[in-house]
Amino acid sequence: MSQSNIPNITPTISITRDDASTLLLSSIALEELGLSHIINAEGEKLQYVLGTLPGFTGPAPTISDLLTINQSVRDTLRAVTNNEWVLQNKLDSLLSTPISIGPTGPTGPTGPTGGAPGPTGATGATGVTGTAGATGPIGPTGPDGATGVTGAVGATGATGPAGVTGATGLAGATGTAGATGPIGPTGADGATGVAGAVGATGAMGPAGATGVTGATGATGVTGTAGATGPIGPTGADGATGVAGAVGATGATGPAGATGATGVTGTAGATGPIGPTGADGATGVTGAVGATGATGPQGPIGDTGPSGPPSVLSGTQVQYITPTTVDLQDGAAVPFNTLISSQGSAVTFNSVTGEIIITEPGNYFVSWWVSVDGSSLSPIVTLSVNVNGVLHSNSSSPFLTEQFCGSEFIPVTIVPAVLTINNSTGNEIFLPDLAATANLTVVYLNV
């Protein structure tokens, strides 16, 4: 190993503020050099005990020897780590100290005017747009407006008087049906004469044989309808005669005046069903009527009851220590200070340092732990555990830093114990700060 070279500084030397800063930087560098030699010596000490130091062969170590040398190296490295912390603070303080500035020298002569101005440089790229600010809270809902007055309903028109019903006329006797003659040729339509009086209906004769259907004549002009006579009484139904053959249709004579309707007689026996006639042509669809006026709006119903409000409760604790603490592998951070607590879903045991969840539900967990190195491991790992079961890990190759994390943890079985554990595989060091660790657990009752 090389020896450190310390400069010869007499007590009467005169130095400036800048020289003092330079010497302080040199002293920090020399201390770092000395610490590196100590670490190298510890490594060679381990090599000697294990028998791997080149050129040296020692006795085989026992388990007790290995444990003793391991404890010795661990204590030395712990002291080196604490000294490194002091050197870091010293270097930060030195770098933040302003260096003295000498008096301003005399102004030099003005130099010659330069050449023509150079071309304008290209416009620089637009900077990255900043992160949007957080959205403000939603304002309260305004009150509902007053309901408008409902219009009055119009009056119903009066119903007109009913007309007088005419008397029922007597039914005429049914005449005997004559034999159907042959169908003659269709003559030309004559002019429609004046409607004559309706004769009495003769008795129905037997049905004759169906004759040949003649050609349909042209439709005559419709005569003027006669006045409706009084309805006569219904006569007795006559016996149904044998259906005769259908004769040829004769020319349509002028329509006689409509006689009074007789009293409806007793229904006779139902005759055989005749053949179905051809469907008539579909009439023209009538025009769609105008849409009626919209009725007045009904009154607005009452506002329903408000739903239950969201409730947040939880607990915040910290770990505060006056000295550096060794946290063994697998051990939990011993929280010892209650900052605040709301509700009964999350409780804190100040004796054991445990966070206990007493109600099932969803929980949001936020935590951070300051770590000041590890004895042997190059990586520090902290884990969040519920009832000793791993929920998540947080690892880093930087041994001296503040570890932090946030979790969303659903809890179905209570009570549940929440802990932050050292899962590095070796002990880690917790420094003495204003607050070394913090844990916040929020119960989301939504």
ZILINRA-V556507 format. One record per backbone hydrogen bond with DSSP energy under -0.5 kcal/mol. CO is the residue of the C=O (numbers start at 1). NH is the residue of the N-H. E is the energy in kcal/mol with one decimal. If there is no record, write none. Layout:
BEGIN
co=[CO	CO]
nh=[NH	NH]
e=[E	E]
END
This chain:
BEGIN
co=[4	5	7	8	10	13	16	17	18	19	20	21	22	23	24	25	26	27	28	29	30	31	32	33	34	35	36	37	38	39	40	41	42	43	44	45	46	47	47	47	48	52	53	62	63	64	65	66	67	68	69	70	71	72	73	74	75	76	77	78	79	80	81	82	83	84	85	86	87	88	89	90	91	92	94	167	168	174	174	181	182	196	202	203	207	207	208	232	232	233	233	242	244	245	245	245	246	257	258	261	261	263	311	313	314	315	316	316	317	318	318	318	319	319	325	325	326	327	328	331	333	337	337	340	342	345	345	347	348	349	349	353	354	354	355	356	356	357	357	361	362	363	364	365	366	367	368	369	371	373	380	381	382	383	383	384	384	385	386	389	392	394	396	397	399	399	401	401	403	405	407	407	408	409	411	416	416	417	418	419	419	420	421	421	422	427	428	429	429	430	431	436	437	438	439	440	441	442	442	443	443	444	444	445]
nh=[6	7	9	10	13	15	20	21	22	23	24	25	26	27	28	29	30	31	32	33	34	35	36	37	38	39	40	41	42	43	44	45	46	47	48	49	50	51	52	53	51	54	56	66	67	68	69	70	71	72	73	74	75	76	77	78	79	80	81	82	83	84	85	86	87	88	89	90	91	92	93	94	95	96	97	231	232	202	203	248	184	257	175	177	244	245	245	169	170	171	263	207	208	208	209	210	211	198	229	169	232	235	445	443	342	441	339	340	439	320	336	337	436	437	327	430	328	428	331	422	335	318	339	316	314	358	359	356	350	353	354	335	349	356	418	347	358	415	416	411	444	409	442	407	440	405	438	403	401	429	396	423	394	385	421	391	392	419	389	386	384	382	380	399	373	401	371	403	369	367	365	409	410	363	361	357	418	387	355	385	421	333	383	423	330	375	327	372	431	325	433	370	319	368	317	366	315	364	444	313	445	362	446	311]
e=[-0.7	-0.5	-0.8	-0.6	-1.4	-0.6	-2.4	-2.1	-2.1	-2.6	-2.4	-2.2	-2.1	-2.6	-2.3	-2.3	-2.6	-2.5	-2.4	-2.2	-2.6	-2.7	-2.2	-1.9	-2.0	-2.6	-2.2	-2.5	-2.3	-1.9	-2.4	-2.2	-2.0	-2.2	-2.5	-2.2	-2.4	-0.9	-2.7	-0.9	-0.6	-0.5	-1.8	-2.3	-2.4	-2.3	-2.8	-2.3	-2.1	-2.2	-2.6	-2.4	-2.3	-2.1	-2.8	-2.2	-2.0	-2.5	-2.7	-2.2	-2.1	-2.3	-1.8	-1.7	-2.6	-2.5	-2.0	-2.4	-2.7	-2.5	-2.3	-2.3	-2.6	-1.4	-1.2	-1.4	-0.7	-0.8	-2.0	-1.8	-0.5	-9.9	-2.3	-0.7	-4.0	-0.7	-9.9	-0.7	-1.0	-1.4	-0.5	-5.1	-5.4	-0.8	-0.9	-0.6	-6.8	-0.6	-0.6	-0.7	-1.4	-0.7	-1.5	-4.5	-3.4	-2.7	-2.6	-1.6	-2.6	-0.5	-1.6	-2.1	-2.3	-1.2	-0.6	-3.1	-0.7	-2.1	-1.9	-2.6	-1.8	-2.6	-0.6	-2.8	-1.4	-2.7	-0.8	-2.7	-0.8	-2.5	-0.6	-0.6	-2.5	-0.5	-2.8	-2.8	-0.5	-0.6	-2.1	-3.4	-2.6	-3.0	-2.9	-3.1	-3.0	-2.2	-2.7	-3.0	-1.2	-2.4	-1.8	-2.4	-2.5	-0.5	-2.6	-3.1	-1.2	-2.2	-1.6	-2.5	-2.6	-2.8	-2.3	-0.8	-2.2	-0.7	-2.8	-0.7	-2.8	-2.6	-2.7	-0.5	-0.5	-2.0	-2.3	-3.4	-0.5	-3.1	-1.1	-2.5	-0.5	-3.0	-2.2	-0.7	-3.5	-1.6	-3.2	-3.4	-0.6	-2.7	-1.1	-2.9	-2.2	-2.0	-2.6	-2.6	-2.1	-2.5	-0.6	-1.2	-1.1	-0.6	-1.2	-1.4]
END
